[in-house]
Amino acid sequence: QVQLVESGGGLVQAGGSLRLSCAASGRTFSNYAMGWFRQAPGKERAFVAAISRSGRNTYYADSVKGRFTISRDNAKNTVYLQMNSLKPDDTAIYYCAARTGGSSYIGRDYEYWGQGTQVTVSS
């Protein structure tokens, strides 16, 4: 089992920045590819970003490319999502997820999920 706990969400004005963190425990963190997903009210969960086990490879949804950066620190068992130039459309609950094997943009590929952290961007 892997336990994931997100933090860093909050209320920010459009154009602002937030940094989300996801702390993992329970198994060897470096064995897991990590992803960030988000779910806005009334919408389905959507892929945001993913990172390989080593951190060398990263992947982004087109909607966040150039504004968000995913990274990880395997020594601290933590994955991050730096979010810049935030827009009201970025308002959602953000979830981190872990999976064995390679990175994926498909939510159902992930075995473990955190409880989510709310991000609200005001206009």
C-alpha positions as CSV (number, residue, x, y, z in Angstrom):
1,Q,0.0,0.0,0.0
2,V,1.0,3.6,-0.7
3,Q,-0.5,6.5,1.2
4,L,-0.6,9.8,-0.5
5,V,-1.3,13.2,1.1
6,E,-1.6,16.4,-0.9
7,S,-1.1,19.9,0.4
8,G,-0.6,23.4,-0.8
9,G,-4.0,24.2,-2.3
10,G,-5.8,27.4,-1.6
11,L,-7.3,30.5,-3.0
12,V,-5.3,32.6,-5.4
13,Q,-6.0,35.4,-7.9
14,A,-5.7,34.9,-11.6
15,G,-2.1,35.2,-12.7
16,G,-0.8,34.0,-9.3
17,S,1.1,30.8,-8.4
18,L,0.7,27.8,-6.1
19,R,2.9,24.9,-5.4
20,L,1.2,21.6,-4.5
21,S,3.0,18.8,-2.7
22,C,2.2,15.2,-2.4
23,A,3.9,13.2,0.3
24,A,4.1,9.4,-0.1
25,S,4.6,6.7,2.5
26,G,4.3,3.0,2.8
27,R,6.5,1.7,-0.1
28,T,9.6,2.7,-2.0
29,F,8.7,5.9,-3.6
30,S,11.1,5.6,-6.5
31,N,9.3,2.5,-7.7
32,Y,6.3,4.5,-8.7
33,A,5.5,6.8,-11.5
34,M,3.5,9.8,-10.3
35,G,0.7,11.8,-11.8
36,W,-1.4,14.8,-11.0
37,F,-5.1,14.9,-12.0
38,R,-7.8,17.4,-11.3
39,Q,-11.6,17.5,-11.2
40,A,-13.6,20.6,-11.6
41,P,-17.3,20.8,-10.4
42,G,-19.5,19.0,-12.8
43,K,-16.6,17.7,-14.9
44,E,-14.8,14.5,-15.2
45,R,-11.4,13.9,-13.7
46,A,-8.7,15.1,-16.1
47,F,-5.0,14.5,-16.5
48,V,-2.7,17.3,-15.6
49,A,0.9,16.1,-15.5
50,A,3.0,12.9,-14.9
51,I,6.6,12.1,-14.1
52,S,8.6,9.0,-14.4
53,R,10.1,7.1,-11.6
54,S,13.5,8.7,-12.0
55,G,12.1,12.1,-12.7
56,R,13.8,12.4,-16.0
57,N,10.6,12.3,-18.1
58,T,7.7,14.5,-17.6
59,Y,4.3,14.9,-19.5
60,Y,1.7,17.6,-19.5
61,A,-1.8,18.2,-20.6
62,D,-1.9,20.8,-23.4
63,S,-4.0,23.1,-21.1
64,V,-1.2,23.5,-18.6
65,K,1.9,23.1,-20.7
66,G,4.3,26.0,-20.2
67,R,2.5,27.1,-17.0
68,F,2.8,24.0,-14.7
69,T,5.9,22.0,-13.8
70,I,5.9,18.6,-12.2
71,S,8.9,17.4,-10.2
72,R,9.8,14.9,-7.6
73,D,12.3,14.4,-4.8
74,N,12.8,10.7,-4.2
75,A,14.9,11.3,-1.1
76,K,11.9,13.2,0.4
77,N,9.2,10.8,-1.0
78,T,7.4,13.8,-2.5
79,V,6.1,15.0,-5.8
80,Y,5.4,18.6,-6.6
81,L,3.3,20.6,-9.0
82,Q,4.4,24.2,-9.5
83,M,1.5,26.1,-11.0
84,N,2.1,29.5,-12.5
85,S,0.0,32.0,-14.4
86,L,-3.1,30.4,-12.9
87,K,-6.5,30.9,-14.6
88,P,-10.0,30.6,-13.2
89,D,-10.3,27.5,-15.4
90,D,-7.7,25.8,-13.3
91,T,-10.1,25.8,-10.3
92,A,-10.5,22.2,-9.3
93,I,-9.7,19.6,-6.7
94,Y,-6.2,18.3,-7.5
95,Y,-5.2,14.7,-6.8
96,C,-1.9,13.0,-6.9
97,A,-1.7,9.4,-7.9
98,A,0.9,6.6,-8.0
99,R,1.4,3.6,-10.2
100,T,3.9,0.9,-10.7
101,G,5.4,0.8,-14.2
102,G,5.7,3.7,-16.6
103,S,4.1,7.1,-16.6
104,S,0.5,7.3,-17.9
105,Y,-2.0,10.0,-18.6
106,I,-4.9,7.6,-17.9
107,G,-6.4,7.8,-14.5
108,R,-7.5,4.2,-14.3
109,D,-3.9,3.1,-14.7
110,Y,-3.0,4.5,-11.3
111,E,-3.3,2.3,-8.3
112,Y,-3.1,4.8,-5.4
113,W,-4.7,8.1,-4.9
114,G,-4.6,10.9,-2.4
115,Q,-7.6,12.7,-0.9
116,G,-7.2,15.8,-3.0
117,T,-6.5,19.5,-2.3
118,Q,-8.7,22.3,-3.5
119,V,-7.4,25.0,-5.8
120,T,-9.5,28.0,-6.4
121,V,-8.5,30.8,-8.8
122,S,-10.5,34.0,-8.7
123,S,-10.8,36.4,-11.6
